Amino acid sequence: MLDSNMKPETLAAQALGWVDPTTKEIVGQIHTSTTYIRDADNQYRNGRVYARDHNPTFEQAESVLNALEGGGQTLLFASGMAAATAVFQALSPGDHVIAPKVMYWALRNWLKTFAVRWGLSVDFVDMDSLDAVRAAIRPGKTKLVWIETPANPTWIVTDIAGVASIAHEAGALLAVDSTCATPVLTRPIEFGADIVMHAATKYLNGHSDVVAGTLTCSPALATAEMWTRVRAVRGQIGGIAGPFEAWLLTRGMRTLFPRVRTACANAQRVAEHFAAHAGVVEVLYPGLPGFAGHAVAARQMQGGFGGMLSIRIKGGEAAAIAVAANTQLWKRATSLGGVESLIEHRSSVEGEGSPAPVDMLRLSAGIESADDLIADLEQAIASAR
């Protein structure tokens, strides 16, 4: 194992330096067994009972991310939705939750439907306003504040430390969906977050070939009842990843830092190029000085502003869809955070209630040449006119 004080780039690239003690291989094995032998006296001194909780393939992926986030413990789930909903399912009926108006659409819909039937009370607020968060707090009732920053698909930035202070003063926990920031750019626990969630399908894996999710708790929360309940939700409901997915996730995280840094640089170039473009109404990107959340992003994002941006196209919805249809490098597909660049008309994907303007395209910058990505968008905009 590597020294935990080494730079995170080193910890990620070497997957903490794990070496199999028997074979001496530097790439971990995929463990497919679903069950484990008991000791002769019917005990499990090796710590493993059943693969739903104890598959050793999980341990390397969980340990790598835990080190990168500075967490107390990390749990791997079958998907980002399985991870996120586990936090809410660990609450009690009647508990009050505050969530963002702008957030991942599937989780927003789940909160409006399943969570309400679960007995939770949910208020959606403008998370870029600390006053709005403070006003939404219900003393004695609010148990969780959930934020997403930058927030998909308009990239609103939330002050993590500011919301953490409000939540903790009210006796609530703060959970942060940090999927788009990744630990390369932001470590929410350092700003006061209690739980960090990732749709590991995206940047953590980075190759568009794994569906997975993760939760990391702060060191202080690792022994708390709430985290015990989160662990129980995973084990009892069974939202676990498969061993091959866990192995692929570890593989993906080894290149996390160079991938994210390249995506950030590409997104910045694209955003700056099209910020004053004749065919563009507006570019939404935290790395632009004129963006509303730029100052907060600069405080809590180190080394870049993310690989995600959105562009509003002149000519409205039809023009935006035509631009997406005319791209060649930018692939028309859902998801984000892979090595390939993706483009999507989010309003039509999300449907009624989407915060995405109808003229907006969401872009996930990959690791291709920024010059080629810009040229492809240029020709697509020209073709759509």
N, C-alpha and C positions, 0 to 999 in steps of 0.2 A: 504494500500500500504506500502511496505517496504521502509526503508530509502535507497535512491539511493547510499549512500556511503558504503553500505554493500558489502561484497565480492561477485564477480560475481557468484560463486558457490551457494551462498545463494539465490541470485536473481533468478537464473535459477531454482533451486530445488523447490522454492515456487511460481514460475511464478509471481514474483513481489508481492506475498502476496495478490493477488486479492481475495476478498470474496464477494459473491453476497449479496447486502444489504437487500434483501427481504427474501431469503431462508437461508442465512448464509452458503451456501455450498462453499467448498473450491475448487471444480472443476467446471470450467465455463460451461455455457450452450452452446448448438448448436442452433444458431438462423437461422431459415430457411426462414423467411419472405423475399420476394423480394421487398416489398414496404412499405411505412410508411405514417401515417395519417398527413395531413396538419393541421395547426392551423386554427381557424375559419376565420381569416383574410387572409388565403391563404399562410402563411409563414411556414417555417420549423425551428422553434426555437430549436428543439431537435438536429438539425445538420444532420439529415439523410433524404435523398430523395429517393434513390434507391439502391438496394443491390449491384449493380456493383461497387460502390465506398464506400458504407457506412454500410456494414454488420458488426454489433458489434462483431461477432465471430473473425473477422480479427484483431480487436484492441488489444486483449491480446497477440496474437502471435507477432504482429508487435512491441508492446511495450516491450515485453521481449527481442527480438533480438536487438532492438534499444538501450536498456540499456546495453546489453552485448557488443555491438560494440562501445558504446560511441558516438552514432550518433545524428543527428538532426531530422531525420524522417526515418521511415522504411515503405516500401510498400511490400505487399504480392502479388505474381503472381501465375498463374496456373502452371508454370514450370520454371526450370532454364533458358531454352531457351526463354520463354516469358519475363523473367526479363532482361536477357542480351540484347536481341534484342531491347527492349524498349529504352535502352540507345542510341543505334545507330540510332533508328528511331526518336529520339528527336533532332538529328543533322539536318543540312540543306544540300540539294544537293550541291555538290562541296566541302564540307568539307573533310579534310584529316584526316585519322585515322592511328595510328600505333598499330599493334597487334603482338603477339608472333608467331614465327614459330612453337613452340611447345605449343599446347593448346588443349582444349576440341575439338574433331574432328568435332562435329556437328556445333559448332559455327564457327569454321574455314571455313567449307564448306559454311555456310550461308554468311559469309563475302565475300567469293570468288564469290558468285552467287547473292543472293538477295540484299546484301548491294551495290554491284556495280550497279545493276539495279536501286537501290534507289538513285543513283547519288553520292555515297560516293567514295572517293579514298582511297584505303587501301594498306599499305605496311606492310609486315611481316618481323620482324627482330629477331635477337638473343637477347632475353631479359636478358641474363646473362652478356651482354656486354653494359656498359653504353656508351661507345664510339659508338657502333652501333645504340643505341637509339638516341643519340645526332646527329649523321650523318643523320638519317632518318627524322628529324624535318624539316618541310617546313615553314619558317617564314610567319606568317599571314594566313596560310592555315590549319596547324595542330590544330585541336580542341579537340582531345581526344587521349590519350594513354591508351591502354587496356593491362593489364598484368594478368597473372595467376601464382600464386606461392604458393606451389610447383606446377610445370606444368605437367599435365597429358599427356602422360603416362611415361615420363622419369624422372620426378621430378626435372627438372631444377629449380633453385632458383633465383628469381629476387630481387635485392636490391630496396625495395619499396621507401625508403627515397631518394635514389639516382635518381630514375626515376621521383619521384614527383618533385624534384628540377628542373630537365630538362624540364618536362612538364610545370610547372608553369612559368618558365623563358620565355617559348615560348607562354604563354597565353593559354595553353591547360589544360584540366582537366585530372586527373588520375583516372581510374576505375580499381579495383582489383577484380578478381575472386578469392575469398578466401575460396572456397568450401572445399578444402582438409585441410586447416590450421584450419578453424573454429575460432571463437573468443576465444576458450579455449587456443589456441597457439599463435595467431597473431591478433592484432586489427589494421588493416591497416590505419584507420583514424589517429591514433597516430603517424604514420610515414609519414603523409602528403597526404594520399589518399582522394579524393573527393567523390567517390562512392565505396561501397563494395557490391559485388554480391555473392549470394550463390545459388547453386542448393540445395534447402532445402530438396529435395528428399533424399539426402545423409546423412551426419552426423547430421544435425540439427534435422531431424525427427528420423533417426537412426533405423527404424524398417522395412524398405523395404515395406511399405504399403501406402505411400503418394507420389504423384508427386506435387511439389511446387517449387517456386523460390522466392527470396527476393532481394530487393535493399535497401541499407541504405546509406543516404547521410551524409556528414559532417555537423556540426551545421551551418557553414558559407554558405553552399550551399542550405540549407532548404528553404530560401526565394529568391533564385535566379531564373531567367527565365528558365534556363536549367532544374531545378528540376520541375518547373511548367509544362514544356513540357513533362517530363517523366510521371508525374501524368496523364496528358491528354492522353498520349499514352495508358496507362493502362485502363483508363475509357472509351475512345472512341473506341479502338480496342477490348477491352473486355477480355484481358488475365488474368482473375481473377481466384483464387482458389474457390472451393466450401466451404460452411461452415463446413462440416464434415472434409475436409482436413485441414482447418485452426485449428479446434479443435484438431485433431490428431497431428498437428505440435507443438502446445503448449504442449500437452502431451509428445511428444518426447523430447523437449528442457529441460524438467525438469530433465532428466537424462543425459544431454549432457556432463557434465564434467566427471563423472565417466566412461561413455562409451568411450569418446575420450582418456582419460588417459590410460585406459586399452588397447585400440587398439594401442596406441603409444608404450606402453611397449611391447606388443606382436610383433609389427612390428620391433622394435629394436632387440628383441631376435632373430627373424627369420633372419633378415639381418646379424647380427653378426655371427650366426651359419653357414650360407651358403656363407659368404664372401670369404672363402678360400676352399670351397667344391670342391672335385674332379669332380663332375658332373656339375659344374656351371662355366660359363665363367666370369660373372660379376654380382654384386648386385648393383642396383641403389637405393640409399636411403640417404636422407640428413643427417641422424643420424650417418652415417659412417664417421670417420675423414678423410678418403681418398677421399670422394666424392667431386667433384669440387665445389659444392655450400655450403659445410658444414659450412664454416666460416660465410657466410652471414646468413644462416639459424640460426646459434647459436645466432646471434645478434637480429633477429626479431621473433624468435619462442621461446616461454617460456614454459618450462615444457614438452617438447617432440618435436619430428620431424615428427609427423603425422603417420597415420595408413596405408599409402600407400607405396608400394615398388614394384620394378620390378626385375625379375631374368632372366638372359640370360642363356639358357641351352646348354651344350655341345652337339654337334650332329646336330645343326641346327633346321630348322623349324619342320621337322617331329618329332624330339626328343622332342621339346617343346610341340607340340600338344599331343604327347603320354603321357607326364608327366601330363598335365591337365586332360587327359582322365582317368588317374589312381588314381587321388586323391579321397578321400572319404569325409573328413571333408571340404576341400576347394571346394565349389560348383562352377561348370562351369556356370557362369551367368554374364551378363552385370550389371553394376552399382557398387556402393561402399558405404562405410560408415554405413552399417547395423551391427547388432549384430552378424551376421553370416559371416564367412570368405568366400571370393569369389576369383576365379582365372579365368583368361581369356587370350587368345592369341590375343592381340590387333591388330597386323598387319593384320590378316585375317578379323577382324571385321571392321577396319577402311578402308581397301582397299588401292587403289592407292594414293600415297602421304603421307601415314602414316609415322610419324617419328619413329615408333616402329620397332626395328630390328626384323627380322623374327624368331629369336631364343628366343624372349623375351616373358615372361609371366608377366602380371600385377596382383598384389596381393592386395586385400583389407583385412587387418587383422581385425578379429572381436574380440569378448570378451571371446572366449573359452580359454582353457588352452594352454599356449604357448608350453608346452611340447608335447601336442597332435598335435598341428598344425605342429610343426617341425617333429615329427615322421611320420605324414601323407605325408609330402613332401619328406622325406627320402625314404619311401617305394615307392612313385610314381616315383622318379628319378631312383631308383634301378630297378623298373619294366620296365622302358622305355629303359634301356640299352640293 
